[in-house]
Amino acid sequence: MLNITTKITLVSGLLFLLLSCNNNVDDNSNKIKVDFEAPTENFTQLIESVEYVPLETDSVHFFDFKNRLIVEEDRYVIADLSSQKICAYDLYGRFLNTIGRFGNGPGEHSYIISIQKYNDAIYVYSHPDKEIRYNRDGSFEEKHISLLGQDVLKISDGVFYYYSYGIPYPYRAALVRDTSAVEKYLFSDNNSKLFPAENLYPLLSSDSAEEAFLIDTYNPNILRYYKGELSDFLCLDFGKYKMPEEFFQFDDPYKAFDFWVSLETAHISSFSKCGDTYVVIVGGIYSKNGTEHYGIYRGGSWYWFLAPDFDGHWGPFTHSFKLIKDDVMYFLIEAADIKHIPAEIAALALNPEAVANIKDEDNYVITKIKLK
C-alpha cells in the first residue's frame, strides 16, 4: 500500500490554526447564529412549486437511505452506498440502466465513498484505491490512487481528499494532483480522535470545477478551497449547543465518542451551494418535533426551519436532502413518507397525481422544490 506520509509537501503556516472562526475564537461577530426555534413555516414562504418524480418500482432497483443523487440534463443518477448499486433514470423516473457493478474486477467498485459528475462523465471513488470514470457510451477508464479518506472530490486542481477526525496523519485534508503523491496538506489534525461521522451526507461539495467546500463538522465551519488555499466560507454559532472544548482534547476515540453521545450538541451535517444560494443542514439536536434544522441563504438573508418528524420517526425532509441546483432543492424521499409532507407544502405540487396512488413499499420519490 502506498505510504503517503512520506510524500507530503508541507506548506508554510498552519492554516487551520489561523482560521478566524475556529472554535477557540471568542469573537462571534462574523458567525451566523443558528435559530433552533425556527418553525417549518419559514420554509413554506420560500417555495414556488413542488414536483414529484417517482422512481420506477421493481424487484431489483430499490435504494437504502444512504444514497447520493446526481442531476443531469436528461437523467438522474443514484448511487446506493449500502448495496453499491448505481442506477440511471430518465426525467420521468423510468429506469434506464445500471452504471458499473459491484466487484473487484475492471470497471467494478467494491465500496463507493464518492460519486460525482465531472467533464460529462460519472466519476466513482471506491476503496481501497480506485478512481473509475464511467462514460455515457458505456465505456470506462480506471486508475489506482491512494484512497484512505472519508470523502473525495475531483476538481480542476486535482483530487481533494478529506480524511476526517482520528486518522493517523498530521492533516485532515489534502490535494493530490496525480496518482502517487500528496502535493499539499490543508490543515492539521489537532482535534479530537473521534470516529468519523456516518456518511449519510457527503462532507465535500462543489459549485464549480475550480473550488471545493469542506464541512468541518464539529467546529462548526464550512471551508472553501480555491487555487491552492483553504479559507473560511461560513462560520456557524450554535450557542448553548456548541461542542465543548473538552471534546477536542481526547486522544482516545472511545472516550471521545462516549463524551459526545452524552451531550446535546449540534453539528453540521450537509452543505450545498448553487450561485448565491446556500443550504446548510444542522443535526444533533433531538426534540419531539424534529432532528434536523435547515438554513437557506437566499437574496442576502438567512431562513431557518426545523424539518418535522412524525410519530417518533424521521419526516420526509430528514436525511433526504441531496443538493440545490438552478434554484431547485432536490430530495430523495421514501414513498411511505410522501403522505407526511406538510399540507401547505404539498398544496404547491404541480403534479400531485404522480403520487396519488403511491404505496408505502414503492421506490423513492425525487422531490423537486423550486424556490421563489
PyMOL commands that set and color helices and strands:
alter all, ss='L'
color gray80, all
select helices_A, chain A and resi 4-7+15-18+41-44+239-241+245-249+253-261+335-340+343-346+352-355
alter helices_A, ss='H'
color red, helices_A
select strands_A, chain A and resi 32-33+47-54+67-71+76-80+86-89+95-98+101-102+108-109+112-118+121-126+130-134+140-144+151-155+158-162+173-176+182-187+204-205+211-216+221-226+229-237+267-274+277-283+290-298+301-308+321-325+328-333+365-371
alter strands_A, ss='S'
color yellow, strands_A
deselect
rebuild
show_as cartoon
